[in-house]
Amino acid sequence: MSDEAADTLNAVRDNGGKIVATGTTSIRTLETVGTKFGGDIRPDSGWTDIFIKPGYQWQVVDSFITNFHLPKSTLVMLVASFTGRDNILNAYQHAIEEKYRFFSFGDAMYIH
């Protein structure tokens, strides 16, 4: 996380805005920083081994855009940790019924 990115995100928060992540890599980056710094957004670099699953206490991300991940994947667990298990299962059932495309080049959803 660069100084500029941290400053921009903090300005959004300071002005009452919401942090909207695009993709699970961005989510993991933002939440790694938030977890490391007690919810604060600060410049940082390095690796992460964060595993976001149901029960996780979100620190930074207020909403996000992501694709429909493959069932039974850790990324579905990440989404379920934000939405709740039943909500994501209902969304996936709808996606299947409507023939949405899954995985990296498929359809996307906005989670808030």
C-alpha positions as CSV (number, residue, x, y, z in Angstrom):
1,M,0.0,0.0,0.0
2,S,1.6,3.2,-1.2
3,D,1.6,6.5,0.8
4,E,-0.6,8.0,-1.9
5,A,-3.1,5.1,-1.8
6,A,-3.3,5.2,2.0
7,D,-3.8,9.0,1.9
8,T,-6.6,8.7,-0.7
9,L,-8.4,6.0,1.2
10,N,-8.1,7.9,4.5
11,A,-9.5,11.1,2.8
12,V,-12.5,9.0,1.6
13,R,-13.1,7.8,5.1
14,D,-12.5,11.2,6.7
15,N,-15.2,12.7,4.4
16,G,-17.8,10.1,5.2
17,G,-17.2,8.0,2.1
18,K,-17.1,4.2,1.8
19,I,-14.3,2.0,0.7
20,V,-15.3,-0.1,-2.3
21,A,-12.9,-2.8,-3.3
22,T,-12.7,-4.3,-6.8
23,G,-11.8,-8.0,-6.6
24,T,-10.6,-10.3,-3.9
25,T,-7.0,-9.4,-4.3
26,S,-7.8,-5.8,-3.4
27,I,-10.0,-7.0,-0.5
28,R,-7.2,-9.1,0.9
29,T,-4.7,-6.2,0.6
30,L,-6.9,-3.7,2.3
31,E,-8.0,-6.1,5.0
32,T,-4.4,-7.2,5.7
33,V,-3.4,-3.6,6.2
34,G,-6.5,-3.0,8.4
35,T,-5.8,-6.0,10.5
36,K,-2.2,-5.2,11.0
37,F,-2.9,-1.6,12.0
38,G,-6.1,-2.0,14.1
39,G,-8.4,-0.8,11.4
40,D,-6.2,2.1,10.3
41,I,-5.1,2.4,6.7
42,R,-1.4,3.0,6.6
43,P,1.3,2.5,3.9
44,D,2.8,-0.9,4.0
45,S,4.3,-3.7,1.9
46,G,5.0,-7.3,2.1
47,W,3.1,-10.6,1.9
48,T,-0.2,-11.7,3.4
49,D,-1.5,-15.0,4.6
50,I,-4.9,-13.6,5.6
51,F,-7.7,-16.1,5.3
52,I,-11.1,-14.3,5.3
53,K,-13.9,-16.7,6.2
54,P,-17.2,-16.5,8.1
55,G,-16.6,-15.0,11.5
56,Y,-13.9,-12.6,10.2
57,Q,-14.2,-9.0,11.6
58,W,-14.0,-6.6,8.6
59,Q,-11.6,-3.7,9.1
60,V,-11.5,-1.5,6.0
61,V,-13.8,-2.7,3.1
62,D,-17.4,-1.4,3.2
63,S,-18.5,-3.0,-0.1
64,F,-17.0,-4.7,-3.1
65,I,-17.3,-5.9,-6.7
66,T,-16.3,-9.5,-7.4
67,N,-17.1,-12.2,-9.8
68,F,-19.1,-15.4,-9.2
69,H,-16.4,-17.7,-7.8
70,L,-16.2,-21.4,-8.2
71,P,-18.4,-23.3,-5.6
72,K,-16.6,-24.6,-2.5
73,S,-13.7,-22.3,-3.0
74,T,-12.0,-20.1,-0.4
75,L,-13.1,-17.1,-2.3
76,V,-16.8,-18.1,-1.8
77,M,-16.0,-18.3,1.9
78,L,-14.6,-14.7,1.7
79,V,-17.8,-13.4,0.1
80,A,-19.9,-15.4,2.6
81,S,-18.0,-13.8,5.5
82,F,-19.4,-10.5,4.3
83,T,-22.9,-11.4,3.2
84,G,-23.7,-14.4,5.4
85,R,-23.9,-17.9,4.1
86,D,-27.6,-18.0,3.3
87,N,-27.4,-14.7,1.3
88,I,-24.6,-15.9,-0.9
89,L,-26.2,-19.3,-1.5
90,N,-29.4,-17.5,-2.6
91,A,-27.4,-15.3,-4.9
92,Y,-25.6,-18.3,-6.4
93,Q,-28.9,-20.1,-6.9
94,H,-30.2,-17.1,-8.7
95,A,-27.1,-16.9,-10.8
96,I,-27.4,-20.6,-11.8
97,E,-31.1,-20.2,-12.7
98,E,-30.3,-17.1,-14.8
99,K,-27.3,-18.8,-16.5
100,Y,-24.8,-16.3,-15.2
101,R,-21.2,-17.0,-16.1
102,F,-18.9,-18.1,-13.2
103,F,-15.1,-17.7,-12.6
104,S,-12.6,-15.1,-13.8
105,F,-14.2,-14.1,-17.0
106,G,-17.8,-14.4,-15.9
107,D,-20.4,-12.1,-14.5
108,A,-19.8,-9.9,-11.4
109,M,-21.8,-8.9,-8.4
110,Y,-21.8,-5.8,-6.1
111,I,-21.8,-6.8,-2.5
112,H,-22.8,-4.1,0.1
